Amino acid sequence: MTHVRTIALLGFMLFGCGAAEAAELKVMATGSMAAPLRAIAETYAKRSGHKVDVTVGITTTVTATLQAGEKPDLIEVTSFGMDQLERENFIRAGSRVEIARAVIGLAVRAGGAVPDVSTQEALMRVLREARSVAYVNPKFAGQVGVNMATFFERLGMTHIVTKKAVVAFTGEDAVEKVGKGEADIAVAFASEILPVRGVTWLGPVPAALQVPTN
């Protein structure tokens, strides 16, 4: 599913849900869909005159907030997280929709060298030569963190990358660290890289190494 089609589908969900009649719509989302949802929220607010409050976190924090009693109108989390919310009856029966698949990509600071990451060999070389690698903290990011750890394991570089890790709360945070010069390269979902200024998109990791998140 392309980025445009994802936004179109989310727009339909947002405009069509019953909560759209309210003066304020509360949305809870994870980092991989933060940029599209914010864009939709801005468009919706302009068209309707209603306010949309988008709170961004990770699947585990979204789940914890719901368990603490928060009641948003629209929730976006990973499929793994949504399974848990269904089991705990936090979402309306029949309202779940699979909207996108997040793929892993890489970025470096804008203005610097743009290395090739199109093959496994090239990607391994880039990660070895990097002084620091920024990515979401596997300890706190739930399924996303598991996927990142799986990606490094598939490369056979877990030990090497861990020694030079600059961990962040979300993928967007990791990318921003690269933009600020706090890390040489960021590994995050494409949707978390592309909206960030001050970085250069290198491309997705090779298909054989991908660990996509639904």
C-alpha positions, 0 to 999 in steps of 0.5 A: 500500500502506498503512502498516498493510499494509506492517507486516503484510507485513514482520512475515510476512517477519520471523517467517517467515524461517529466521533467526527460529530464531536468538537474534539477528536482524540487520536492515539498513534504510534511513531510509524503513522504519526506523520500521516495522521497529523496531516489528516488531522490538520486537513480535517480540522480545516474542513470541519472546524473541529479540533483533532488532538493526536498523541504519539507514543509507542505501542506499549505506552498507548496500551498502558494509557488505555489501561489507565482509563484514557478513552480516545476516539481513534487508536493506531497501533501495531497488529500485535498491539491491536490483538492485545487491545481486542483481548482486553475489549479496548476497541469496538468489535468490528472496527479494526482495519489493517491500513499499512505495512511499515518497512525499515529504512536508513538515513544519514545527516543531510549534506554528508556522503550518501552511502549505498545500502542497496545490498546486504554487503553494502549495508553491512559495510555502512553499519560497520564503518559508522561510529554510531547507529541510532534506532528505537530502544528495543527494551521499550518499543514492544513489537517494533523493538523486536523487529529492529532486533530481528533485523540486526540479527539477520545481518549477523551484526547485533553485537557490532551495532549494540556497541555503537548504539544511540537508542531513542524512544521512537524511530522519529527521535532516532532520526532527529538525533542523526539530523542533530549530529548525535549519530552517524546513521539512523535505522527506522521505519520509512514513514518515520524518516521521510518527514524529518528535516536535516537528514537524507533518505538512503532507501529501504533495507534489502527485501530479504532483510526486511522485518515489516510491521503491520 
